[in-house]
Amino acid sequence: METMVIHNVTKEALPKYRELAKALGGQMTSIAPEPDGEFTVVIIVPSE
């Protein structure tokens, strides 16, 4: 499995990252709030 950590994701963009994870055959495993109101997202996808 590969882990992708994406910082500075806006609340409005969260559904797009959830769709991206699904399209890559993976899943969004964590959404952590940042002090500036954005989020850090962790996506796990299968290795090629």
HELIX and SHEET records of a PDB file:
HELIX    1   1 LYS A   11  ALA A   13  5                                   3    
HELIX    2   2 LEU A   14  ALA A   23  1                                  10    
SHEET    1   A 3 GLU A   2  VAL A   9  0                                        
SHEET    2   A 3 PHE A  39  VAL A  45 -1                                        
SHEET    3   A 3 GLN A  27  PRO A  33 -1                                        
END                                                                             
